[in-house]
Amino acid sequence: MASTAHTYFDYVAGFLGYCVREGLLDTNPARKNRATENLPEDRGERERQFWDPADRQQLF
């Protein structure tokens, strides 16, 4: 879940960076420390399965 939050944050930060480059914003608010300090810690568990095999099979 933390990796998802970081991914979404990166999308927003990228868009805001574009806005800065195009002169629509003076600074990128997503690149300030206070914007990132509340993000959950990304422990790199991207490969972890949260569904048990029976639930996954039922979905398919």
MMTF fields as JSON, N, C-alpha, C and O atoms, coordinates in Angstrom:
{
  "mmtfVersion": "1.0.0",
  "mmtfProducer": "UNKNOWN",
  "numBonds": 239,
  "numAtoms": 240,
  "numGroups": 60,
  "numChains": 1,
  "numModels": 1,
  "chainsPerModel": [1],
  "groupsPerChain": [60],
  "chainIdList": ["A"],
  "bondAtomList": [4, 2, 8, 6, 12, 10, 16, 14, 20, 18, 24, 22, 28, 26, 32, 30, 36, 34, 40, 38, 44, 42, 48, 46, 52, 50, 56, 54, 60, 58, 64, 62, 68, 66, 72, 70, 76, 74, 80, 78, 84, 82, 88, 86, 92, 90, 96, 94, 100, 98, 104, 102, 108, 106, 112, 110, 116, 114, 120, 118, 124, 122, 128, 126, 132, 130, 136, 134, 140, 138, 144, 142, 148, 146, 152, 150, 156, 154, 160, 158, 164, 162, 168, 166, 172, 170, 176, 174, 180, 178, 184, 182, 188, 186, 192, 190, 196, 194, 200, 198, 204, 202, 208, 206, 212, 210, 216, 214, 220, 218, 224, 222, 228, 226, 232, 230, 236, 234],
  "bondOrderList": [1, 1, 1, 1, 1, 1, 1, 1, 1, 1, 1, 1, 1, 1, 1, 1, 1, 1, 1, 1, 1, 1, 1, 1, 1, 1, 1, 1, 1, 1, 1, 1, 1, 1, 1, 1, 1, 1, 1, 1, 1, 1, 1, 1, 1, 1, 1, 1, 1, 1, 1, 1, 1, 1, 1, 1, 1, 1, 1],
  "groupList": [{"groupName": "MET", "atomNameList": ["N", "CA", "C", "O"], "elementList": ["N", "C", "C", "O"], "formalChargeList": [0, 0, 0, 0], "bondAtomList": [1, 0, 2, 1, 3, 2], "bondOrderList": [1, 1, 2], "singleLetterCode": "M", "chemCompType": "L-PEPTIDE LINKING"}, {"groupName": "ALA", "atomNameList": ["N", "CA", "C", "O"], "elementList": ["N", "C", "C", "O"], "formalChargeList": [0, 0, 0, 0], "bondAtomList": [1, 0, 2, 1, 3, 2], "bondOrderList": [1, 1, 2], "singleLetterCode": "A", "chemCompType": "L-PEPTIDE LINKING"}, {"groupName": "SER", "atomNameList": ["N", "CA", "C", "O"], "elementList": ["N", "C", "C", "O"], "formalChargeList": [0, 0, 0, 0], "bondAtomList": [1, 0, 2, 1, 3, 2], "bondOrderList": [1, 1, 2], "singleLetterCode": "S", "chemCompType": "L-PEPTIDE LINKING"}, {"groupName": "THR", "atomNameList": ["N", "CA", "C", "O"], "elementList": ["N", "C", "C", "O"], "formalChargeList": [0, 0, 0, 0], "bondAtomList": [1, 0, 2, 1, 3, 2], "bondOrderList": [1, 1, 2], "singleLetterCode": "T", "chemCompType": "L-PEPTIDE LINKING"}, {"groupName": "HIS", "atomNameList": ["N", "CA", "C", "O"], "elementList": ["N", "C", "C", "O"], "formalChargeList": [0, 0, 0, 0], "bondAtomList": [1, 0, 2, 1, 3, 2], "bondOrderList": [1, 1, 2], "singleLetterCode": "H", "chemCompType": "L-PEPTIDE LINKING"}, {"groupName": "TYR", "atomNameList": ["N", "CA", "C", "O"], "elementList": ["N", "C", "C", "O"], "formalChargeList": [0, 0, 0, 0], "bondAtomList": [1, 0, 2, 1, 3, 2], "bondOrderList": [1, 1, 2], "singleLetterCode": "Y", "chemCompType": "L-PEPTIDE LINKING"}, {"groupName": "PHE", "atomNameList": ["N", "CA", "C", "O"], "elementList": ["N", "C", "C", "O"], "formalChargeList": [0, 0, 0, 0], "bondAtomList": [1, 0, 2, 1, 3, 2], "bondOrderList": [1, 1, 2], "singleLetterCode": "F", "chemCompType": "L-PEPTIDE LINKING"}, {"groupName": "ASP", "atomNameList": ["N", "CA", "C", "O"], "elementList": ["N", "C", "C", "O"], "formalChargeList": [0, 0, 0, 0], "bondAtomList": [1, 0, 2, 1, 3, 2], "bondOrderList": [1, 1, 2], "singleLetterCode": "D", "chemCompType": "L-PEPTIDE LINKING"}, {"groupName": "VAL", "atomNameList": ["N", "CA", "C", "O"], "elementList": ["N", "C", "C", "O"], "formalChargeList": [0, 0, 0, 0], "bondAtomList": [1, 0, 2, 1, 3, 2], "bondOrderList": [1, 1, 2], "singleLetterCode": "V", "chemCompType": "L-PEPTIDE LINKING"}, {"groupName": "GLY", "atomNameList": ["N", "CA", "C", "O"], "elementList": ["N", "C", "C", "O"], "formalChargeList": [0, 0, 0, 0], "bondAtomList": [1, 0, 2, 1, 3, 2], "bondOrderList": [1, 1, 2], "singleLetterCode": "G", "chemCompType": "PEPTIDE LINKING"}, {"groupName": "LEU", "atomNameList": ["N", "CA", "C", "O"], "elementList": ["N", "C", "C", "O"], "formalChargeList": [0, 0, 0, 0], "bondAtomList": [1, 0, 2, 1, 3, 2], "bondOrderList": [1, 1, 2], "singleLetterCode": "L", "chemCompType": "L-PEPTIDE LINKING"}, {"groupName": "CYS", "atomNameList": ["N", "CA", "C", "O"], "elementList": ["N", "C", "C", "O"], "formalChargeList": [0, 0, 0, 0], "bondAtomList": [1, 0, 2, 1, 3, 2], "bondOrderList": [1, 1, 2], "singleLetterCode": "C", "chemCompType": "L-PEPTIDE LINKING"}, {"groupName": "ARG", "atomNameList": ["N", "CA", "C", "O"], "elementList": ["N", "C", "C", "O"], "formalChargeList": [0, 0, 0, 0], "bondAtomList": [1, 0, 2, 1, 3, 2], "bondOrderList": [1, 1, 2], "singleLetterCode": "R", "chemCompType": "L-PEPTIDE LINKING"}, {"groupName": "GLU", "atomNameList": ["N", "CA", "C", "O"], "elementList": ["N", "C", "C", "O"], "formalChargeList": [0, 0, 0, 0], "bondAtomList": [1, 0, 2, 1, 3, 2], "bondOrderList": [1, 1, 2], "singleLetterCode": "E", "chemCompType": "L-PEPTIDE LINKING"}, {"groupName": "ASN", "atomNameList": ["N", "CA", "C", "O"], "elementList": ["N", "C", "C", "O"], "formalChargeList": [0, 0, 0, 0], "bondAtomList": [1, 0, 2, 1, 3, 2], "bondOrderList": [1, 1, 2], "singleLetterCode": "N", "chemCompType": "L-PEPTIDE LINKING"}, {"groupName": "PRO", "atomNameList": ["N", "CA", "C", "O"], "elementList": ["N", "C", "C", "O"], "formalChargeList": [0, 0, 0, 0], "bondAtomList": [1, 0, 2, 1, 3, 2], "bondOrderList": [1, 1, 2], "singleLetterCode": "P", "chemCompType": "L-PEPTIDE LINKING"}, {"groupName": "LYS", "atomNameList": ["N", "CA", "C", "O"], "elementList": ["N", "C", "C", "O"], "formalChargeList": [0, 0, 0, 0], "bondAtomList": [1, 0, 2, 1, 3, 2], "bondOrderList": [1, 1, 2], "singleLetterCode": "K", "chemCompType": "L-PEPTIDE LINKING"}, {"groupName": "GLN", "atomNameList": ["N", "CA", "C", "O"], "elementList": ["N", "C", "C", "O"], "formalChargeList": [0, 0, 0, 0], "bondAtomList": [1, 0, 2, 1, 3, 2], "bondOrderList": [1, 1, 2], "singleLetterCode": "Q", "chemCompType": "L-PEPTIDE LINKING"}, {"groupName": "TRP", "atomNameList": ["N", "CA", "C", "O"], "elementList": ["N", "C", "C", "O"], "formalChargeList": [0, 0, 0, 0], "bondAtomList": [1, 0, 2, 1, 3, 2], "bondOrderList": [1, 1, 2], "singleLetterCode": "W", "chemCompType": "L-PEPTIDE LINKING"}],
  "groupTypeList": [0, 1, 2, 3, 1, 4, 3, 5, 6, 7, 5, 8, 1, 9, 6, 10, 9, 5, 11, 8, 12, 13, 9, 10, 10, 7, 3, 14, 15, 1, 12, 16, 14, 12, 1, 3, 13, 14, 10, 15, 13, 7, 12, 9, 13, 12, 13, 12, 17, 6, 18, 7, 15, 1, 7, 12, 17, 17, 10, 6],
  "groupIdList": [1, 2, 3, 4, 5, 6, 7, 8, 9, 10, 11, 12, 13, 14, 15, 16, 17, 18, 19, 20, 21, 22, 23, 24, 25, 26, 27, 28, 29, 30, 31, 32, 33, 34, 35, 36, 37, 38, 39, 40, 41, 42, 43, 44, 45, 46, 47, 48, 49, 50, 51, 52, 53, 54, 55, 56, 57, 58, 59, 60],
  "secStructList": [7, 2, 2, 2, 2, 2, 2, 2, 2, 2, 2, 2, 2, 2, 2, 2, 2, 2, 2, 2, 2, 6, 6, 1, 7, 1, 1, 7, 4, 4, 4, 1, 2, 2, 2, 2, 6, 6, 1, 7, 7, 7, 7, 7, 7, 6, 6, 7, 7, 7, 1, 7, 2, 2, 2, 2, 2, 2, 2, 7],
  "xCoordList": [0.811, 0.0, 0.86, 0.518, 1.972, 2.843, 3.42, 3.561, 3.759, 4.315, 3.29, 3.655, 2.011, 0.954, 0.866, 0.73, 0.942, 0.907, 2.092, 1.935, 3.262, 4.443, 4.299, 4.705, 3.731, 3.53, 2.585, 2.876, 1.457, 0.505, 1.129, 0.92, 1.901, 2.567, 3.541, 3.624, 4.274, 5.213, 4.493, 5.001, 3.304, 2.53, 2.155, 2.304, 1.672, 1.283, 2.501, 2.445, 3.596, 4.817, 5.324, 5.795, 5.229, 5.64, 4.791, 5.31, 3.484, 2.594, 2.889, 2.922, 3.101, 3.411, 4.754, 4.928, 5.704, 6.983, 6.78, 7.413, 5.901, 5.549, 4.971, 5.321, 4.084, 3.472, 4.531, 4.427, 5.54, 6.632, 7.395, 7.678, 7.728, 8.477, 7.706, 8.305, 6.382, 5.556, 5.202, 4.51, 5.67, 5.425, 4.061, 3.641, 3.362, 2.047, 2.146, 1.244, 3.234, 3.499, 4.913, 5.786, 5.138, 6.489, 7.362, 8.541, 6.793, 7.534, 6.662, 5.445, 7.309, 6.605, 6.345, 7.271, 5.109, 4.829, 5.038, 5.201, 5.036, 5.241, 6.702, 7.0, 7.597, 9.017, 9.515, 10.721, 8.604, 8.976, 8.961, 8.182, 9.811, 9.907, 8.573, 8.241, 7.814, 6.557, 5.549, 4.624, 5.715, 4.803, 5.08, 4.169, 6.31, 6.662, 6.766, 6.814, 6.803, 7.031, 5.87, 6.068, 4.676, 3.53, 3.241, 2.284, 4.052, 3.859, 4.243, 5.179, 3.53, 3.897, 5.258, 5.678, 5.926, 7.236, 7.07, 6.259, 7.837, 7.791, 8.844, 10.043, 8.398, 9.306, 9.662, 10.304, 9.255, 9.601, 8.884, 9.438, 7.68, 6.917, 6.013, 4.888, 6.478, 5.643, 5.246, 4.208, 6.049, 5.774, 4.901, 4.514, 4.597, 3.823, 2.373, 1.774, 1.818, 0.432, -0.43, -0.115, -1.503, -2.411, -3.627, -4.405, -3.784, -4.892, -4.375, -3.266, -5.184, -4.755, -5.106, -5.932, -4.494, -4.687, -6.151, -6.549, -6.945, -8.358, -9.115, -9.942, -8.85, -9.513, -9.091, -9.929, -7.808, -7.339, -8.005, -8.429, -8.093, -8.712, -10.184, -10.685, -10.872, -12.283, -12.468, -13.439, -11.555, -11.638, -11.472, -12.104, -10.618, -10.398, -11.512, -11.501],
  "yCoordList": [-1.193, 0.0, 1.265, 2.257, 1.221, 2.392, 2.707, 3.874, 1.661, 1.912, 2.583, 3.394, 2.259, 2.907, 4.384, 5.223, 4.704, 6.102, 6.866, 8.001, 6.258, 6.908, 7.081, 8.104, 6.099, 6.2, 7.341, 8.154, 7.407, 8.503, 9.852, 10.822, 9.912, 11.165, 11.572, 12.75, 10.608, 10.911, 11.442, 12.338, 10.892, 11.416, 12.876, 13.707, 13.176, 14.557, 15.472, 16.561, 15.032, 15.843, 16.083, 17.175, 15.071, 15.23, 16.25, 17.081, 16.185, 17.156, 18.572, 19.521, 18.705, 20.026, 20.534, 21.736, 19.625, 20.014, 20.546, 21.525, 19.905, 20.392, 21.803, 22.677, 22.019, 23.342, 24.404, 25.537, 24.045, 24.984, 25.296, 26.46, 24.268, 24.479, 25.333, 26.087, 25.219, 25.992, 27.377, 28.145, 27.696, 29.009, 29.159, 30.279, 28.059, 28.125, 28.208, 28.727, 27.701, 27.761, 28.261, 28.05, 28.93, 29.399, 28.277, 28.189, 27.422, 26.311, 25.069, 25.141, 23.93, 22.657, 22.334, 21.945, 22.487, 22.242, 20.79, 20.507, 19.873, 18.46, 18.156, 17.092, 19.038, 18.812, 19.464, 19.593, 19.862, 20.406, 19.274, 18.33, 19.363, 18.294, 18.0, 16.836, 19.02, 18.777, 18.012, 17.403, 18.038, 17.299, 15.802, 15.003, 15.412, 14.0, 13.366, 12.14, 14.143, 13.568, 12.709, 11.875, 12.886, 12.094, 10.894, 10.161, 10.678, 9.492, 8.254, 8.299, 7.149, 5.921, 5.41, 5.668, 4.696, 4.146, 3.041, 2.13, 3.136, 2.131, 1.072, 1.326, -0.1, -1.175, -2.106, -3.135, -1.755, -2.557, -3.891, -4.852, -3.98, -5.229, -5.324, -5.813, -4.874, -4.835, -6.22, -6.375, -7.213, -8.562, -9.356, -10.485, -8.799, -9.507, -9.655, -8.706, -10.837, -11.089, -10.928, -11.491, -10.171, -9.978, -10.89, -11.012, -11.522, -12.439, -13.856, -14.185, -14.69, -16.089, -16.78, -16.271, -17.932, -18.592, -18.89, -18.763, -19.275, -19.574, -18.324, -18.389, -17.205, -15.944, -15.516, -15.084, -15.628, -15.276, -16.159, -15.672, -17.457, -18.38, -18.027, -18.082, -17.668, -17.312, -16.065, -15.974, -15.119, -13.92, -14.235, -13.615, -15.2, -15.584, -16.471, -16.898],
  "zCoordList": [0.0, 0.0, 0.0, -0.644, 0.724, 0.779, -0.59, -0.955, -1.355, -2.685, -3.584, -4.435, -3.411, -4.181, -3.838, -4.728, -2.562, -2.14, -2.731, -3.182, -2.73, -3.302, -4.813, -5.364, -5.47, -6.917, -7.254, -8.132, -6.562, -6.809, -6.502, -7.231, -5.415, -5.067, -6.173, -6.522, -6.725, -7.808, -9.044, -9.718, -9.35, -10.483, -10.262, -11.158, -9.071, -8.749, -8.791, -9.362, -8.189, -8.172, -9.595, -9.912, -10.442, -11.836, -12.569, -13.314, -12.358, -12.993, -12.493, -13.278, -11.186, -10.643, -11.156, -11.36, -11.366, -11.971, -13.38, -13.778, -14.131, -15.462, -15.369, -16.162, -14.397, -14.226, -13.921, -14.391, -13.143, -12.852, -14.137, -14.422, -14.911, -16.155, -17.154, -17.921, -17.148, -18.069, -17.526, -18.194, -16.329, -15.746, -15.098, -14.805, -14.867, -14.243, -12.718, -12.06, -12.168, -10.725, -10.517, -11.359, -9.383, -9.065, -8.524, -8.864, -7.687, -7.099, -7.096, -7.262, -6.903, -6.835, -5.361, -4.649, -4.894, -3.477, -3.068, -1.881, -4.015, -3.689, -3.379, -2.836, -3.702, -3.467, -2.174, -1.963, -1.332, -0.02, 1.001, 0.87, 2.011, 3.014, 3.678, 3.904, 3.988, 4.699, 3.845, 4.382, 2.532, 1.657, 1.701, 1.488, 1.971, 1.945, 3.322, 3.422, 4.369, 5.7, 6.195, 7.078, 5.655, 6.103, 5.214, 5.464, 4.177, 3.346, 4.147, 4.945, 3.942, 4.655, 4.189, 3.061, 5.057, 4.721, 3.672, 3.838, 2.611, 1.561, 1.885, 1.768, 2.287, 2.69, 1.538, 1.747, 0.338, -0.833, -0.904, -1.438, -0.387, -0.387, -1.609, -1.506, -2.74, -3.943, -4.433, -5.077, -4.139, -4.612, -3.64, -3.943, -2.517, -1.502, -1.952, -2.458, -1.768, -2.095, -0.847, 0.202, -0.954, 0.167, 0.063, 1.01, -1.08, -1.289, -1.096, -1.516, -0.459, -0.366, -1.678, -2.436, -1.964, -3.271, -3.606, -4.764, -2.634, -2.908, -3.341, -4.25, -2.713, -3.103, -4.498, -5.291, -4.81, -6.156, -7.212, -8.26, -6.928, -7.893, -8.099, -9.223, -7.028, -7.144, -8.017, -8.769, -7.921, -8.749, -10.226, -11.081, -10.514, -11.91, -12.398, -13.552]
}
